[in-house]
Amino acid sequence: LMGFPRQLGQHTGGFVITQGKLSDLCPIMNARMEDRTCIEWNKDDIDALGFLKVDVLALGMLTCIRKTFDLVEKHYGRKLTLANVPQDDPKVYDMISHADTVGVFQIESRAQMSMLPRLKPKCFYDLVIEVAIVRPGPIQGDMVHPYLRRRNGEEEESYPKEEFRGILGRTLGVPLFQEQAMEIAIVAGGFTPAEADALRRSMATFKAKGQVSQFRDKLIGGMVANGYEEDFAARVFKQLEGFGGYGFPESHAASFALLVYISSWVKCYYPDVFVTAILNSLPMGFYQPAQLVADARKHGVLIREADVNYSNWDNLMEEKKDQYYAVRLGFRQITGLREEDMRVLMTARATTYRSVSELLAAGVPIAALEKLADADAFRSMGMDRRQALWEVSALADNPEALFAGQPSESTREMQIELPLLTKSEHVVQDYATT
């Protein structure tokens, strides 16, 4: 059973397009999802047979960027698109070089943030390299440190032949992209384009780890035949072998770098917009809402807590405070709340609610009221979370019609003054409920 597939797996976003009826060309099986079918053959077999295979994958950051553009136009009157965001802004690159990238696409991880001050991106192509270099492939292929040393002037670029300069010149003599590996195989190793593409496929996914080694003898032998030292050829192969641990195509890195720059630009100039859009696009990225909110506050954005009288389901931008708009957290940030219950609350909110009983009368379930009280969402009524929880606990379910005229026992309960929560207790509750 060694090497035999353990189970069938459905591709996340793979689609096959054919001119005729697909079931006449290959076996079809029912998928788990209703009205969804899958091809029984392996995706590589489909590709080898010449079927048109397309991967359709979603990026949460694209949703976030669309929302940022909408908010900038609504609140700042500036219409933005992917094409007209100002390019090569030194202020943006300065922010990136200082690793001020919480929430920014692709460069917000700890590994990326530790690399940014060392690489110090100053132009778009630097971002392309930044996206590609913090990957298992370049790291395992020992490409990261040589590139940084050469970038910082600590090591000279070296090329065994001038033809290598044309391939690796833009990355200072260090192969970082799959396209460069293919060019080296063709120019220096004597590969045909089809063989180079087979090499690329072996580097294209982590599932192919170890498959690059089958090209060792051919690549090293071809390079030696073309006048390269065997030690150098072996070193080149070791670098390319690292791509089997996941290396990026340059085209892919460039596409991601565009989203890196745009999300960085929005964060730099409109941090209020950025935090609102990213909170409304969760789940995505590395950080929890509390960390995103803390980062926005660090950048001068006033963040207001969710409130039964002022919040909507999504996070909102309210009136402008100094340089930026205040941001009101939405009900979506409260753990365990159902959107349907909050739609009931918002629909019945003609003016402002004055008591917890009014919310119950509007049709908001007691379970939802408890979640709101836990999240300290009754401040506009003059109650902190402890007082609000006391009020909610005193409520009864809507009485049956037979007893509708009877006074509730809870209404006769003595009102007592509860001690206020300490600041530390509020912090603990904030983390527990939002």
Buried (B, 14 or more C-beta within 10 A) or exposed (E): EEEEEEEEEEBEEBEBEEEEEBEEBBEBEEEEEEEEEBBEBEBEEBEEEEBEBEEEEEBBBEBBBEBBBBBBEEBBEEEBEEEEBEEEBEEBBBBBBEBBBBBBBBBBBEEBBEBBEEBBBBEBBBBBBBBBBBBBBBBBBEBBEBBBBBBEEEBEEEEBEEBBBEBBEBBBBBBBBBBBBBBBBBBBBBBEEEBBBBBBBBBBEEEBBEBBEEBBEBBBBBBBEBEBEEEBBBEBBEBBBBBBBBBBBBEBBBBBBBBBBBBBBBBBBBBBBBBBBBBBBBEBBEBEBEEBBEBBBEBEBBBBBBBBBBBBBBBBBBEEBEEBBBBBBBBBBBEEBEEEBBEBBBEBBEEEBEEBBBBBEBEBBBEBBBBBBBBBBBBBBEBBBBBBBBBBBBBEEEEEEEEEEEEEEEEEEEEEEEEEBEEEEBEEBBEEBB
